[in-house]
Amino acid sequence: MFPRYLLAPTLLALGLLAGCGTLNRDDWSAERHYKEAREAMEAERYQTALEYYQELESDYPYGRYAEQAQLDMAYVYYRSDQPESAIDTAERFIEMHPRHPQVDYAYYLRGLASYGQNRSFLNDLFDQSPDERDPEGARKAFRYFAELVREYPESDYAGDAIQRMIHLRNSLGRYEVHVAEYYLDREAFVAAADRAKYVVENYDRTPAVADALVIMGRAYVELGQNDLARDALEVLRANHPDHDGIGRLESALAEDS
């Protein structure tokens, strides 16, 4: 333990040293700012990293360190659960540095941030009625990843983007089927048939198509359009011969005959 008479001077000295450290930051070079920010980012001290990157961008707005700081900031915003800031920062980087060798990473980060916003939508579609959910965020994430794949098909990030697009498309297809079922349960048969038809036409080769065909068929039976219901049944049999909805649709047609 420090002697009592030395304690106050010791604390004063520590305070002065801390103050000097803060003041000395004003004299940091762009390289020093970037080095300290990068170390904070890698240590997951994201708020500190943001402060250093923002200071770097303010004090040294031009040059390679400022460019890299923008890209790193998008990542830090993404990792610290600030998706809108991550998207905005990535888009600013894309606009300002369209020929940067790492611009494909900015496209990828933008998609990741938007994808992360939709975790609840993607993982659990059925806790709420469809009119309480908004799939636009998932559609936006799909568009972001599609833009990356279109513009930079050879990117290191294209493969992962494609896998996420598949997941998004499957989830959006299931959402549309959920909406169609919602209408069917409420005897809004025209709306149910139209929504199921939309799935068949726009989400081909997703698991949702089979369920959509069943809904189409059932809705058409209720509407007295048995020929259209049989067409849906034939497509279902041809493409999904083991689907358990085939029997239900056959029974519905038999009852209506």
C-alpha positions as CSV (number, residue, x, y, z in Angstrom):
1,M,0.0,0.0,0.0
2,F,1.2,3.5,-0.8
3,P,2.1,5.7,2.2
4,R,-0.7,8.2,2.8
5,Y,1.5,11.3,2.1
6,L,2.5,9.9,-1.3
7,L,-1.0,9.0,-2.5
8,A,-2.2,12.4,-3.7
9,P,1.0,13.2,-5.7
10,T,0.9,9.8,-7.3
11,L,-2.8,10.2,-8.4
12,L,-1.9,13.7,-9.7
13,A,0.9,12.3,-11.7
14,L,-1.2,9.6,-13.2
15,G,-3.9,12.1,-14.1
16,L,-1.3,14.3,-15.8
17,L,0.0,11.3,-17.8
18,A,-3.5,10.4,-18.9
19,G,-4.1,13.9,-19.9
20,C,-1.0,14.0,-21.9
21,G,-1.9,10.8,-23.7
22,T,-5.2,12.4,-24.7
23,L,-3.6,15.6,-25.8
24,N,-0.9,13.8,-27.7
25,R,-3.5,12.2,-29.9
26,D,-3.9,15.5,-31.7
27,D,-0.3,15.0,-32.9
28,W,-0.9,11.5,-34.2
29,S,-0.1,10.9,-37.8
30,A,-2.6,9.2,-40.2
31,E,-0.6,6.0,-39.9
32,R,-0.6,6.1,-36.1
33,H,-4.4,6.8,-36.0
34,Y,-5.0,3.9,-38.4
35,K,-2.7,1.5,-36.4
36,E,-4.4,2.3,-33.1
37,A,-7.9,2.1,-34.7
38,R,-7.0,-1.3,-36.3
39,E,-5.7,-2.7,-33.0
40,A,-8.9,-1.6,-31.2
41,M,-11.0,-3.1,-33.9
42,E,-9.2,-6.4,-33.8
43,A,-9.5,-6.4,-30.0
44,E,-13.3,-5.9,-30.5
45,R,-13.1,-2.5,-28.7
46,Y,-15.5,-1.2,-31.3
47,Q,-16.4,2.2,-29.8
48,T,-12.7,3.1,-29.4
49,A,-12.0,1.9,-32.9
50,L,-14.8,4.1,-34.2
51,E,-13.5,7.2,-32.4
52,Y,-10.0,6.7,-33.8
53,Y,-11.3,6.0,-37.3
54,Q,-13.5,9.1,-37.2
55,E,-10.6,11.3,-36.0
56,L,-8.5,9.9,-38.8
57,E,-11.1,10.7,-41.4
58,S,-11.6,14.2,-40.0
59,D,-7.9,15.1,-39.6
60,Y,-6.6,13.3,-42.7
61,P,-9.6,13.1,-45.1
62,Y,-7.4,12.0,-48.1
63,G,-5.0,9.2,-48.8
64,R,-4.9,5.5,-48.4
65,Y,-5.4,5.5,-44.6
66,A,-8.6,7.5,-44.9
67,E,-9.9,5.2,-47.6
68,Q,-9.2,2.1,-45.5
69,A,-10.7,3.7,-42.5
70,Q,-14.0,4.1,-44.3
71,L,-14.1,0.4,-45.1
72,D,-13.1,-0.6,-41.6
73,M,-15.7,1.6,-40.1
74,A,-18.4,-0.2,-42.1
75,Y,-17.2,-3.4,-40.6
76,V,-17.1,-2.0,-37.1
77,Y,-20.7,-0.7,-37.4
78,Y,-21.7,-4.1,-38.6
79,R,-20.0,-5.9,-35.8
80,S,-21.4,-3.5,-33.2
81,D,-25.0,-4.0,-34.3
82,Q,-25.4,-0.7,-36.1
83,P,-26.6,-2.0,-39.4
84,E,-28.0,1.2,-40.9
85,S,-24.7,3.0,-40.2
86,A,-22.8,0.0,-41.7
87,I,-25.0,0.2,-44.8
88,D,-24.6,4.0,-45.2
89,T,-20.8,3.8,-44.7
90,A,-20.4,1.0,-47.2
91,E,-22.5,2.8,-49.7
92,R,-20.5,6.0,-49.2
93,F,-17.3,4.0,-49.8
94,I,-18.7,2.5,-53.0
95,E,-19.7,5.9,-54.3
96,M,-16.4,7.6,-53.4
97,H,-14.0,4.7,-54.4
98,P,-15.7,2.7,-57.2
99,R,-12.4,1.4,-58.5
100,H,-10.8,0.5,-55.1
101,P,-9.4,-3.0,-55.1
102,Q,-11.5,-3.9,-52.0
103,V,-14.8,-2.3,-53.2
104,D,-16.3,-5.8,-53.5
105,Y,-15.9,-6.1,-49.8
106,A,-18.0,-3.0,-49.3
107,Y,-20.8,-4.5,-51.4
108,Y,-20.5,-7.7,-49.3
109,L,-20.6,-5.8,-46.0
110,R,-23.7,-3.9,-47.1
111,G,-25.4,-7.2,-47.8
112,L,-24.3,-8.7,-44.5
113,A,-25.6,-5.7,-42.5
114,S,-29.0,-5.9,-44.2
115,Y,-29.1,-9.6,-43.8
116,G,-28.4,-9.3,-40.1
117,Q,-31.3,-6.9,-39.8
118,N,-33.6,-9.8,-40.9
119,R,-32.5,-12.5,-38.5
120,S,-36.0,-12.7,-36.9
121,F,-37.7,-12.7,-40.2
122,L,-35.4,-15.4,-41.6
123,N,-35.4,-17.7,-38.6
124,D,-39.1,-17.6,-37.5
125,L,-41.7,-16.5,-40.0
126,F,-44.7,-17.6,-38.1
127,D,-45.0,-15.8,-34.8
128,Q,-47.0,-13.0,-36.3
129,S,-49.7,-12.8,-38.9
130,P,-48.4,-11.8,-42.3
131,D,-49.9,-8.3,-42.2
132,E,-47.7,-7.6,-39.2
133,R,-44.5,-8.6,-41.0
134,D,-42.5,-6.7,-43.6
135,P,-40.2,-8.7,-45.9
136,E,-38.8,-5.6,-47.6
137,G,-35.6,-5.8,-45.6
138,A,-35.0,-9.4,-46.8
139,R,-35.6,-8.4,-50.4
140,K,-33.2,-5.5,-50.0
141,A,-30.5,-7.9,-48.6
142,F,-31.1,-10.1,-51.6
143,R,-30.7,-7.2,-54.0
144,Y,-27.4,-6.1,-52.3
145,F,-25.9,-9.6,-52.6
146,A,-27.2,-9.9,-56.2
147,E,-25.4,-6.7,-57.1
148,L,-22.2,-8.0,-55.6
149,V,-22.4,-11.2,-57.6
150,R,-23.4,-9.4,-60.8
151,E,-20.6,-6.8,-60.6
152,Y,-17.9,-9.0,-59.1
153,P,-18.6,-12.6,-60.0
154,E,-15.0,-13.6,-59.3
155,S,-15.0,-12.0,-55.8
156,D,-13.9,-14.0,-52.9
157,Y,-17.2,-13.1,-51.3
158,A,-19.4,-14.1,-54.2
159,G,-19.8,-17.7,-53.1
160,D,-21.0,-16.8,-49.6
161,A,-23.3,-14.2,-51.1
162,I,-24.9,-16.8,-53.4
163,Q,-25.6,-19.1,-50.5
164,R,-27.2,-16.3,-48.5
165,M,-29.3,-15.4,-51.6
166,I,-30.5,-19.0,-51.7
167,H,-31.5,-18.8,-48.1
168,L,-33.2,-15.5,-48.5
169,R,-35.1,-16.6,-51.6
170,N,-36.3,-19.8,-49.8
171,S,-37.4,-17.7,-46.8
172,L,-39.3,-15.2,-49.0
173,G,-41.0,-18.0,-50.8
174,R,-42.1,-19.5,-47.5
175,Y,-43.3,-16.1,-46.4
176,E,-45.5,-15.8,-49.5
177,V,-47.0,-19.3,-48.9
178,H,-47.7,-18.2,-45.3
179,V,-49.6,-15.2,-46.7
180,A,-51.5,-17.4,-49.1
181,E,-52.5,-19.8,-46.3
182,Y,-53.6,-16.8,-44.2
183,Y,-56.0,-15.8,-47.0
184,L,-57.2,-19.3,-47.5
185,D,-58.0,-19.7,-43.8
186,R,-60.1,-16.5,-44.0
187,E,-61.9,-17.8,-47.1
188,A,-60.4,-15.0,-49.3
189,F,-60.0,-17.6,-52.1
190,V,-59.1,-15.2,-55.0
191,A,-56.4,-13.6,-52.9
192,A,-55.1,-17.0,-51.8
193,A,-55.0,-18.3,-55.4
194,D,-53.3,-15.2,-56.7
195,R,-50.6,-15.2,-53.9
196,A,-49.9,-18.9,-54.5
197,K,-49.6,-18.4,-58.2
198,Y,-47.1,-15.6,-57.5
199,V,-45.0,-18.1,-55.6
200,V,-45.1,-20.6,-58.5
201,E,-44.1,-17.9,-61.0
202,N,-41.5,-16.0,-58.9
203,Y,-39.9,-18.6,-56.5
204,D,-39.5,-21.6,-58.8
205,R,-37.0,-24.2,-57.6
206,T,-37.7,-23.4,-54.0
207,P,-39.4,-25.7,-51.5
208,A,-42.3,-23.3,-51.2
209,V,-43.6,-24.1,-54.7
210,A,-45.1,-27.5,-53.7
211,D,-47.1,-25.9,-50.9
212,A,-48.2,-23.1,-53.2
213,L,-49.6,-25.6,-55.7
214,V,-51.7,-27.2,-53.0
215,I,-53.1,-23.8,-51.9
216,M,-53.8,-22.9,-55.5
217,G,-55.7,-26.1,-56.1
218,R,-57.7,-25.8,-52.9
219,A,-58.6,-22.2,-53.6
220,Y,-59.6,-23.0,-57.2
221,V,-61.9,-25.8,-55.9
222,E,-63.6,-23.4,-53.5
223,L,-64.0,-21.0,-56.4
224,G,-65.6,-23.7,-58.6
225,Q,-62.7,-23.7,-61.0
226,N,-62.0,-27.4,-61.0
227,D,-60.1,-27.4,-64.3
228,L,-57.5,-25.0,-62.8
229,A,-57.4,-27.1,-59.6
230,R,-56.7,-30.2,-61.7
231,D,-53.9,-28.4,-63.5
232,A,-52.3,-27.5,-60.2
233,L,-52.6,-31.1,-59.1
234,E,-51.0,-32.4,-62.2
235,V,-48.0,-30.1,-61.9
236,L,-47.7,-31.1,-58.2
237,R,-47.8,-34.8,-59.1
238,A,-45.2,-34.4,-61.8
239,N,-42.7,-32.4,-59.8
240,H,-43.4,-33.4,-56.2
241,P,-44.9,-36.9,-56.4
242,D,-44.4,-37.6,-52.6
243,H,-46.0,-34.4,-51.3
244,D,-48.6,-35.0,-48.7
245,G,-50.8,-32.3,-50.2
246,I,-51.6,-34.5,-53.2
247,G,-54.1,-36.6,-51.2
248,R,-55.8,-33.6,-49.7
249,L,-56.2,-31.9,-53.1
250,E,-57.5,-35.2,-54.6
251,S,-60.1,-35.4,-51.8
252,A,-61.2,-31.8,-52.3
253,L,-61.7,-32.4,-56.0
254,A,-63.6,-35.6,-55.3
255,E,-65.9,-34.0,-52.8
256,D,-66.7,-31.2,-55.3
257,S,-67.5,-33.5,-58.2
